[in-house]
Amino acid sequence: MPVNRLLTIFISGVVLVAGGFGVQVSAANASTPSANPTPEITSPAETSNPIPSEPPTEASSIWVVVNKQRPLNPITYTPAKFGSVNLAKPAADAFLKMKSGMKQAGLGTLILNSGFRSYNTQVGVHKKQVARYGLKAGEALAARPGYSEHQTGLAADVSALGQGCTIQVCFAKTKGGKWLAANSWKYGFILRYPDGQTATTGYQFEPWHFRYVGVELATEMKTQGVTVLEKFWQLPAAPSYNY
């Protein structure tokens, strides 16, 4: 079982910016960019419960694990509260802090290309990809309805304004993509589908897909050197659905 310990993080403040869905927003009165901006994060010990030994099954939990073997409960779940961008509120708030941090680092403007997608929306996304690529290849790109992290409102498909490679593997080579891969954990996000983990996650490398799990869990995964949720909680691999 993973070592369940919390790290108390003393962090200095960060300038927030107003954000929107897929639009450019500039930091107001931004100071000289810092190479390693520090996010404003309250001590985990003061704000939440310890990380559990098993992931919650409720779709409303920021620690829920959704994959091809673990559908949402309930399967047509919709977040109760949204933030100022198209994400569930805790993820939206953290996204804006991460956007500001990336801007302060001088590495680009973070864009939210796709956030929350409803069950019905995912029906269309899944159908389109399967029609284009066939069942196996299509489902390596698009989850079945009720099995998508986007339905939780905690998953963000992102890009960096003007850097190209939008929703492409080459995003990993961009300035913004590199910064996110190295720093997203500070804001409570993880790169959900890392390179070389398809046999566990069921999805190809998606350097644009970040999942909010909270600062506590993201920090613990970083400390342990664990890159995927399934391995952190020692869950079975989920390379495919139960047909």
WOQUI-V11228 format. One record per helix or strand of 3 or more residues. SS is the DSSP state (@ for helix, = for strand). FROM is the first residue (numbers start at 1). LEN is the number of residues. If there is no record, write none. Layout:
SS|FROM|LEN, SS|FROM|LEN
This chain:
@|44|4, @|89|16, =|110|5, @|119|15, @|135|4, @|149|4, =|155|6, @|169|5, @|175|13, =|189|3, @|198|4, =|209|4, @|215|10, @|229|4
